[in-house]
Amino acid sequence: MIRVAAVGDIHMGLDSQGVLRPALETLPDCADLLLLAGDLTRHGTPEEAGVVAREMADLPVPVVAVLGNHDHHDEKPDEVTAVLRDAGVRVLEGEGTVVDIGGERVGVAGTKGFGGGFVGRSGSEFGEPLMKEFIRYTRRCADGLRTSLDELAAQGCGVRVALTHFSPVPDTLAGEPLEIYPFLGSYLLAEAVDTAGADLAVHGHAHAGTEHGMTSGGVPVRNVAQPVIRRAFTVYHLQRRETAGAAATASEAAAG
């Protein structure tokens, strides 16, 4: 059994130091790794990233993250990424990482993702160059996610998790205004997950959304934006694909 802790949209600022650390120090009691689903900072400054880095430094479990739209706001995502990586956080964008948990190879594939909408009500690569680039950027993110999941399977990962900031499905957006769904996620991310296969998809971004959803291919999707889960993190239990048929159990552990 693999215990995956996850949270997104913690939006840490310069006044946030120490807010999460007491809860994070309980992780060894309930989780084997921690996933951060983007929007780790308020404005994407390296100084705010430093607050996050100190909060995550030397945790007793591996930490894997993707950036969110807030982390890009100051237009310094590479600097934000470098600060987090210096603290030992594995920051992913169109790539995967393998975590060894008790001899089990657990793969995490990550991308920020982007918007575009969902089946039947989505943008397309047609018309103005800006519109075409909007959707092409989302497609590139989805392609990177799919390739990373495939590579993790080839590396013998018995458990694979897709980590994004934007949502792959509309299910977990329930509660948000319908008008902004196209800016909260894209069906292309779900297509990538279903094509390559995963045991769980985790995202944030939709603060007024819903925790539980599923891709059309049956992969459980969880919105772990902190305003949704209302705690420092939540934990999901996963089992090996060969023995459990690729399923995520319901959330059961929390700290806050």
Residue pairs with C-beta under 8 A, 6 or more apart in sequence:
1 237
1 238
1 239
2 32
2 33
2 101
2 104
2 106
2 159
2 237
2 238
2 239
3 30
3 31
3 32
3 33
3 235
3 236
3 237
3 253
4 31
4 32
4 33
4 35
4 161
4 200
4 202
4 235
4 236
4 237
4 238
5 27
5 30
5 31
5 33
5 34
5 35
5 61
5 233
5 234
5 235
5 253
6 34
6 35
6 36
6 37
6 202
6 222
6 224
6 233
6 234
6 235
6 236
7 34
7 35
7 36
7 37
7 204
7 224
7 226
7 229
7 231
7 232
7 233
7 234
8 36
8 37
8 38
8 39
8 68
8 165
8 202
8 203
8 204
8 205
8 224
8 225
8 226
9 37
9 38
9 39
9 68
9 204
9 205
9 207
9 225
9 226
9 227
10 16
10 20
10 36
10 39
10 40
10 52
10 226
11 39
11 40
11 41
11 42
11 70
11 226
12 19
12 20
12 40
12 41
12 42
12 48
12 51
12 52
12 55
13 41
13 42
13 43
13 48
13 51
14 47
14 48
14 51
16 51
16 55
17 51
17 54
17 55
18 55
19 55
20 55
20 232
21 55
23 231
23 232
23 233
23 255
23 256
24 34
24 55
24 56
24 59
24 232
24 233
24 255
25 59
25 60
26 255
27 34
27 59
27 60
27 61
27 233
27 255
28 60
28 61
30 235
30 253
30 255
31 61
31 233
31 235
31 253
32 61
32 99
32 101
32 102
32 106
33 61
33 62
33 63
33 64
33 99
33 101
33 106
33 108
34 56
34 59
34 61
34 62
34 63
34 64
34 233
35 63
35 64
35 65
35 108
35 161
35 163
35 202
35 224
36 56
36 63
36 64
36 65
36 66
36 89
37 65
37 66
37 68
37 163
37 164
37 165
37 202
37 203
37 204
37 205
37 224
37 225
38 65
38 66
38 67
38 68
38 69
38 70
38 71
38 112
38 164
38 165
38 203
38 204
38 205
39 68
39 69
39 70
39 71
39 165
39 204
39 205
39 225
40 49
40 52
40 65
40 67
40 68
40 70
40 71
40 80
40 84
41 48
41 49
41 51
41 52
41 70
41 71
41 80
42 48
42 70
43 70
43 73
43 74
44 70
44 71
44 72
44 73
44 74
44 75
44 76
44 77
44 80
45 74
45 76
45 80
46 74
46 76
46 79
46 80
46 83
49 71
49 79
49 80
49 83
49 84
50 83
52 83
52 84
53 83
53 84
53 86
53 87
53 89
54 87
56 63
56 84
56 87
56 88
56 89
57 87
57 88
58 88
59 88
62 90
62 99
63 88
63 89
63 90
64 89
64 90
64 92
64 97
64 99
64 108
64 110
64 163
65 84
65 89
65 90
65 91
65 92
65 110
65 163
66 91
66 92
66 93
66 110
66 111
66 112
66 163
66 164
66 165
67 77
67 80
67 81
67 91
67 93
67 112
67 165
68 112
68 165
68 204
68 205
69 112
69 165
69 205
71 77
71 80
72 112
74 80
81 91
81 93
84 91
85 91
90 97
90 108
91 110
92 108
92 109
92 110
92 111
92 148
92 163
93 110
93 111
93 112
93 144
94 110
94 111
94 140
94 141
94 143
94 144
94 145
94 147
94 148
95 109
95 110
95 144
95 148
96 107
96 108
96 109
96 110
96 148
96 149
96 151
96 152
97 107
97 108
97 110
98 105
98 106
98 107
98 152
98 155
98 157
99 105
99 106
99 107
99 108
100 106
104 158
104 159
104 240
105 155
105 156
105 157
105 158
105 159
106 157
106 158
106 159
106 160
106 161
107 149
107 152
107 153
107 155
107 157
107 159
107 160
107 161
108 152
108 160
108 161
108 163
109 145
109 148
109 149
109 151
109 152
109 160
109 161
109 162
109 163
109 196
109 198
110 145
110 148
110 162
110 163
110 164
111 141
111 142
111 144
111 145
111 148
111 163
111 164
111 189
112 141
112 164
112 165
112 166
113 138
113 141
113 142
113 145
113 164
113 165
113 166
113 167
113 168
113 185
113 186
113 189
113 203
114 134
114 137
114 138
114 141
114 166
114 186
115 123
115 134
115 138
115 166
115 182
115 183
115 184
115 185
115 186
116 122
116 123
116 134
116 135
116 138
116 182
116 185
116 186
116 187
116 188
117 123
117 181
117 182
117 185
117 186
117 187
118 169
118 170
118 181
118 182
118 185
118 186
118 187
119 187
121 181
121 182
122 182
122 186
122 187
123 131
123 134
123 135
123 182
124 131
124 135
125 131
125 132
125 135
125 136
125 139
126 132
138 186
138 188
138 189
139 188
141 164
141 188
141 189
142 186
142 188
142 189
142 191
142 192
143 192
145 162
145 164
145 189
145 192
145 193
145 196
146 191
146 192
146 193
146 195
146 196
147 196
149 160
149 162
149 192
149 193
149 196
149 197
149 198
150 196
152 160
153 160
153 196
153 197
158 240
158 241
158 242
159 199
159 238
159 239
159 240
159 241
160 196
160 197
160 198
160 199
160 241
161 198
161 199
161 200
161 201
161 202
161 238
162 168
162 189
162 192
162 193
162 198
162 200
162 201
162 202
162 219
163 201
163 202
163 203
164 189
164 201
164 202
164 203
165 203
165 204
165 205
166 184
166 185
166 186
166 189
166 203
166 205
167 173
167 184
167 185
167 189
167 203
167 205
167 206
167 209
167 213
167 221
167 223
168 185
168 186
168 187
168 189
168 190
168 192
168 193
168 201
168 203
168 215
168 221
169 185
169 187
169 190
169 201
169 213
169 214
169 215
169 221
170 181
170 185
170 213
171 210
171 212
171 213
171 214
171 221
172 203
172 206
172 209
172 210
172 211
172 212
172 213
172 221
172 222
172 223
173 181
173 184
173 185
173 206
173 209
173 210
173 223
174 209
174 210
175 206
175 208
175 209
175 210
176 184
176 206
176 207
176 208
176 209
184 205
184 206
184 209
185 203
185 205
185 206
189 201
190 201
190 215
190 216
190 217
190 219
190 221
193 201
193 215
193 217
193 219
194 215
194 216
194 217
194 219
197 219
197 246
198 219
198 246
199 219
199 220
199 238
199 241
199 246
199 247
199 248
200 219
200 220
200 221
200 222
200 236
200 238
200 248
201 215
201 219
201 220
201 221
201 222
202 221
202 222
202 224
203 221
203 222
203 223
203 224
204 223
204 224
204 225
204 226
205 223
205 225
206 223
206 225
206 228
207 225
207 227
207 228
208 227
208 228
209 223
209 225
209 228
210 223
210 228
211 222
211 223
211 224
211 228
211 229
211 234
211 251
212 220
212 221
212 222
212 223
212 250
213 220
213 221
213 222
213 223
214 220
214 221
215 221
219 246
220 247
220 248
222 234
222 236
222 248
222 251
224 233
224 234
226 232
229 251
229 254
230 256
231 254
231 255
231 256
232 254
232 255
232 256
233 254
233 255
234 251
234 253
234 254
235 251
235 252
235 253
235 254
236 248
236 249
236 250
236 251
237 248
237 249
237 252
238 244
238 247
238 248
238 249
239 247
